Amino acid sequence: MFIHVRVKPNSSKDEVVKFSSDRYFVYLKASPENNEANMQLIKMLSRYLGIPYNNLSIKHGRRIELKGFQEPRIMVQVLDN
């Protein structure tokens, strides 16, 4: 299972918005520096999706806003614009 996530770091809120079964927009207060936003993204999605934190990882897009996750264990895969 792939999920596609667009991320807005340095936001005024932490929120997950679901657009379809596999597309999400995530607002993060965390900064993209020092991998803070990516770590916060994984924490928020694991809570939102109800899956263990260790089963979620970023597959592609660690350095861009559009990310993708896939599940064998769930990974994030980032899509290009």
Rosetta blueprint (number, residue, H / E / L):
1 M L
2 F E
3 I E
4 H E
5 V E
6 R E
7 V E
8 K E
9 P L
10 N L
11 S L
12 S L
13 K L
14 D L
15 E E
16 V E
17 V E
18 K E
19 F E
20 S E
21 S L
22 D L
23 R E
24 Y E
25 F E
26 V E
27 Y E
28 L L
29 K L
30 A L
31 S L
32 P L
33 E H
34 N H
35 N H
36 E H
37 A H
38 N H
39 M H
40 Q H
41 L H
42 I H
43 K H
44 M H
45 L H
46 S H
47 R H
48 Y H
49 L H
50 G L
51 I L
52 P L
53 Y H
54 N H
55 N H
56 L E
57 S E
58 I E
59 K L
60 H E
61 G L
62 R L
63 R L
64 I L
65 E L
66 L E
67 K E
68 G E
69 F E
70 Q E
71 E L
72 P L
73 R L
74 I E
75 M E
76 V E
77 Q E
78 V L
79 L L
80 D L
81 N L
